[in-house]
């Protein structure tokens, strides 16, 4: 079995929205996109990193005393000052000694065996529901060697594999894992390349090209194309209709996902401003868009 290590920031059990049946989600850390609305900002950096919730902190200073790298110090108000530019987060001692759970640790190195040990705990549920393992992120394709090893070993153990991806990768990397994936979910954020670059930081051309290549090489792959509907970004009928037509040309299911701001607290934890400000998407507006798209 591969000794390659993967960087994972969460393993979530009993998901029913991320592929067929009951599934265990394995979240890969690291993403080439910087979507303005990203609800998991802790997934973006491929490096291990700390998060901090000042509302939980009582200023005891134990973490400061434990840190041997001069990363942590207490401000006058007894909240933490974190030198994130110095911290490499390879020694989670400060997290271990925090009695208030104000410090968290985003990311852990896993072997394939360690991931599958967790996944296999719920094997009975997969058998009964048609579920299995879903690799997600971040972007799992940013760790291609570990991803391929994990998918191959999961399939060898008769665990169904689904993948959630942005589709942003080289064609070779994108297609290399497909023989081991039974169900694919790809987010297409915007059909206009210039707008896509502005709101995600990357071009949409590799994504659309990879999806076309997928259909050429794997015409029977179950595929769901999804668009997170972001107010003021991609919520025009013109864009959503164009994306729907593209999905239909691939023989894919098409799904709209409603914008939410539940990741706002994570930005604060990472010491970063929330890029979407006070943006909101009403239930009525989303329902109307979903109805128009489904009527095609």
C-alpha positions in Angstrom: 0.0 0.0 0.0 1.2 3.5 -0.8 3.2 5.3 2.0 2.3 8.6 0.5 0.8 11.1 3.0 -2.2 13.2 2.3 -3.2 16.4 4.0 -6.9 16.1 5.2 -8.7 18.8 7.1 -11.9 16.9 8.0 -13.6 13.5 7.8 -17.4 13.7 8.0 -19.6 10.8 8.5 -23.2 10.1 7.5 -23.6 12.5 4.6 -26.6 12.0 2.4 -26.1 15.0 0.0 -22.7 14.2 -1.5 -23.3 11.2 -3.8 -25.6 8.2 -3.7 -26.5 6.7 -0.3 -24.9 7.3 3.0 -21.3 8.4 2.6 -18.2 9.4 4.5 -16.6 12.6 3.2 -12.9 13.0 3.2 -11.9 16.7 2.8 -8.5 17.3 1.1 -6.7 20.4 2.1 -5.5 22.8 -0.6 -7.3 24.4 -3.5 -6.1 26.4 -6.6 -9.3 28.5 -6.6 -10.1 31.4 -4.3 -13.8 31.7 -4.7 -15.1 34.9 -3.0 -17.9 32.9 -1.4 -15.8 29.9 -0.2 -17.5 28.5 2.9 -14.4 26.4 3.9 -11.5 29.0 3.8 -9.5 26.6 5.9 -9.4 24.3 2.9 -7.6 26.7 0.6 -4.0 26.6 1.8 -2.3 23.2 1.4 -0.4 23.8 4.6 -1.4 23.0 8.1 -2.7 26.1 9.9 -4.2 27.3 13.1 -7.6 28.9 13.7 -8.5 31.0 16.7 -11.9 32.0 18.2 -11.4 35.0 20.5 -14.9 34.6 21.9 -13.9 31.3 23.5 -10.6 32.5 24.8 -10.2 33.4 28.5 -6.6 34.7 28.1 -5.0 32.1 30.3 -1.7 32.2 28.3 -1.0 28.5 28.4 -0.7 28.3 24.7 1.8 31.2 24.7 3.9 29.5 27.3 3.9 26.3 25.3 4.8 27.8 22.0 8.6 27.5 21.4 8.6 29.5 18.1 7.5 32.9 19.3 4.4 32.7 17.2 1.9 33.5 20.0 1.6 36.4 22.4 -1.2 38.0 24.5 -2.6 41.4 23.7 -3.6 43.9 26.4 -7.2 42.6 26.2 -5.8 39.1 26.8 -6.7 37.8 23.4 -4.1 36.2 21.2 -1.9 37.8 18.6 -0.8 35.1 16.1 2.2 35.6 13.9 0.8 33.5 11.1 3.7 34.3 8.8 6.0 32.5 11.3 3.7 29.6 12.3 4.2 26.3 10.4 1.6 24.6 12.5 3.6 21.3 12.5 3.5 21.1 16.4 -0.1 21.4 17.7 1.1 21.7 21.3 -0.6 25.0 21.8 -3.9 23.5 20.7 -3.5 20.6 23.1 -3.1 22.8 26.1 -5.9 25.2 25.3 -8.6 24.5 28.0 -11.2 26.7 26.2 -10.9 25.1 22.7 -10.3 28.6 21.4 -7.4 27.3 19.2 -8.1 24.7 16.5 -5.8 22.9 14.1 -6.7 22.8 10.4 -5.2 19.8 8.7 -3.6 16.5 9.5 -1.3 14.1 7.6 -2.9 10.8 6.9 -1.8 7.6 5.2 -4.3 5.8 2.9 -4.7 3.1 5.6 -5.5 5.7 8.3 -8.2 7.3 6.1 -9.8 4.0 5.2 -9.7 2.8 8.8 -12.2 5.6 9.5 -14.2 5.1 6.3 -14.6 1.4 6.9 -16.2 2.0 10.3 -19.5 2.6 8.5 -19.2 -0.1 5.9 -22.6 -1.6 6.9 -24.4 1.7 6.1 -22.8 1.8 2.6 -24.0 -1.7 1.8 -27.5 -1.0 2.8 -27.8 2.4 1.2 -25.5 2.2 -1.9 -23.2 4.7 -0.4 -19.4 4.8 0.2 -16.5 7.2 0.2 -16.7 10.8 -1.2 -13.4 12.6 -1.7 -13.9 16.4 -1.5 -12.0 19.5 -0.6 -10.5 21.9 -1.0 -9.5 20.3 -4.2 -8.6 16.6 -4.1 -6.9 16.8 -7.5 -4.2 19.0 -5.9 -2.9 15.9 -4.2 -3.0 13.5 -7.2 -0.7 10.8 -5.9 -2.5 10.4 -2.6 -5.9 10.7 -4.3 -5.1 8.0 -6.8 -3.7 5.7 -4.1 -6.8 6.2 -1.9 -9.3 5.6 -4.7 -7.5 2.5 -5.9 -7.3 1.0 -2.4 -10.9 1.9 -1.6 -12.1 0.2 -4.8 -10.0 -2.8 -4.0 -11.8 -3.1 -0.7 -15.2 -2.8 -2.6 -15.9 0.7 -1.3 -17.7 2.9 -3.8 -15.9 6.2 -4.5 -17.5 9.5 -5.5 -15.6 12.7 -6.0 -16.5 16.4 -5.6 -14.2 18.7 -7.5 -13.8 22.0 -9.2 -12.4 20.2 -12.2 -9.4 22.6 -12.3 -6.4 20.4 -13.0 -4.4 19.2 -16.0 -6.3 16.9 -18.2 -3.9 14.0 -17.5 -4.4 14.4 -13.7 -8.2 14.8 -14.1 -8.6 11.7 -16.2 -6.1 9.5 -14.3 -8.4 9.0 -11.3 -11.7 8.5 -13.3 -11.3 4.7 -13.7 -11.6 4.4 -9.9 -14.5 6.9 -9.4 -18.1 5.7 -9.6 -19.9 9.1 -9.4 -18.6 12.6 -10.2 -19.8 16.0 -9.0 -18.2 19.1 -10.6 -19.0 22.7 -9.7 -19.2 25.1 -12.7 -19.2 28.5 -11.2 -19.6 30.7 -14.3 -19.6 30.2 -18.0 -17.9 33.5 -18.8 -14.1 33.1 -18.5 -13.3 36.7 -17.5 -15.9 36.7 -14.8 -14.7 33.3 -13.6 -11.2 34.6 -13.3 -12.4 37.7 -11.3 -14.4 35.7 -8.8 -12.3 32.6 -8.4 -8.8 33.6 -9.4 -8.5 31.1 -12.2 -9.8 30.5 -15.8 -12.8 28.3 -16.4 -11.3 26.9 -19.6 -9.5 23.9 -18.1 -12.7 23.0 -16.2 -14.9 23.0 -19.3 -12.2 21.3 -21.3 -11.8 18.5 -18.7 -15.5 17.9 -18.7 -15.6 17.5 -22.4 -12.6 15.2 -22.2 -14.4 13.2 -19.5 -17.3 12.6 -21.8 -15.0 11.5 -24.7 -13.1 9.0 -22.5 -15.7 8.0 -20.0 -19.1 8.4 -21.8 -21.0 6.4 -19.1 -19.6 8.1 -16.0 -22.5 9.3 -13.8 -22.0 13.1 -13.7 -23.7 15.9 -11.8 -22.8 19.5 -12.7 -23.5 22.0 -9.9 -23.6 25.8 -9.7 -23.5 27.5 -6.3 -25.8 30.5 -6.9 -24.0 33.6 -5.6 -25.9 36.9 -5.4 -24.3 39.5 -7.7 -21.8 37.1 -9.1 -23.4 34.3 -11.2 -27.1 34.6 -10.4 -28.2 35.9 -13.8 -30.7 33.8 -15.7 -28.4 34.1 -18.7 -25.5 32.5 -17.0 -27.5 29.8 -15.3 -29.3 28.9 -18.5 -26.0 28.7 -20.3 -24.5 26.4 -17.6 -27.6 24.2 -17.7 -27.3 23.8 -21.5 -23.7 22.9 -21.1 -24.5 20.3 -18.5 -27.2 18.9 -20.7 -24.8 18.7 -23.6 -22.7 16.4 -21.4 -25.7 14.2 -20.5 -25.2 15.3 -16.9 -27.6 16.1 -14.1 -27.7 19.8 -13.2 -28.2 21.2 -9.7 -28.3 24.7 -8.2 -26.9 25.1 -4.7 -28.1 28.0 -2.6 -25.6 30.6 -1.3 -25.1 30.8 2.4 -22.6 32.6 4.7 -22.1 29.9 7.3 -18.3 30.0 6.7 -18.1 33.6 8.0 -16.8 32.6 11.4 -14.0 30.5 9.8 -12.7 33.6 8.1 -12.5 35.3 11.5 -10.8 32.3 12.9 -8.1 32.6 10.3 -7.8 36.4 10.8 -9.2 37.2 7.4 -12.2 39.4 6.3 -15.2 37.7 4.8 -15.1 38.6 1.1 -18.9 38.6 0.5 -19.7 41.1 3.1 -23.5 41.2 3.8 -24.6 39.5 0.5 -27.8 37.6 0.8 -29.8 35.3 -1.5 -33.5 35.1 -0.6 -35.3 31.8 -0.6 -37.8 33.2 -3.0 -35.1 34.3 -5.5 -33.4 31.0 -5.3 -36.6 29.0 -5.8 -37.5 31.1 -8.8 -34.1 30.5 -10.4 -34.3 26.8 -9.7 -37.8 26.6 -11.2 -36.7 28.4 -14.4 -33.7 26.1 -14.8 -35.6 22.9 -14.2 -38.2 23.9 -16.8 -35.7 23.6 -19.6 
